[in-house]
């Protein structure tokens, strides 16, 4: 299995202030996982796996978004 599943273009060392605007360079990288109550445990496992399998786990944050907190997402289910 490869060391990381992200293409080289998405690794943090390629994201420098010269390659991005100043405001975008200051914002941390984030991964969003949308879930409902029945899939909450799977979302936690996915968040852990993203951090565990990353070369730089401190380079991004993983945020879990619950469907019940967002009515427009709940309408999709």
N, C-alpha and C positions, 0 to 999 in steps of 0.2 A: 504494500500500500504506500502511495506517495506520502511524503512528510506533511504536505498541506494540500488541501483541495482547491485553494484559491489560485487563479492565474498570477503570474509574476507581476502583472500590471496593477494588481490590487494590494500588493504588500506595502506596508507602511513606509519602507525605505524609499519607495518611488514617489511618495506623496510629500513633496517638499514645497515650501512657500513659493519657489520660483515656478512650480508647475501648476499652482492653483492660485486663486484669488486670496487675499489676506484673510477675509472673513471665513472662507471655506477651510483654510489651513488651521484656523484656531478651533474649529468644531471637531469634537472627537468622533471617531468612526463608531457607528452603531449598527447592530443587527436587531431587527424586530421579528419576533415570533408571535403570530396571531394564534390564539387558542380559545377553546371553550372549556367548560368545567369538566367534561368527560375526557378531554385530551390534555389536561393540565400536567399530569405526570410525564407524558411523552414530551411535552414542551420543555420541562425541566431537564429531562435527559438530553434533549437536543442542545439546550444551552450549555450544559456541562460538556458535551462532546465537542462543541465548537471551541470552547476554551481549552480543553485538554489536547485537542489535535492541532492547535494553532502553534506556529513558530513563535509568535509574539502575542500571548494571551492578554497582555496588558494594553495592547494597541487598540482594542475595541471594547465596547460594552454590549452586552446582550440584554435586550428589554423584552419582557413578556407582556403582551397586550391581550387582556381578556375581552371576549366578545360582549359579555353582559355589561361592561362599563362603557360600551360604545354602541348606541342604538342602530347606527347605520351598518355596523358589522353584524349585529343580531338579525337584521332584516335579510341578510344573505343566507342565513342558516335556516 
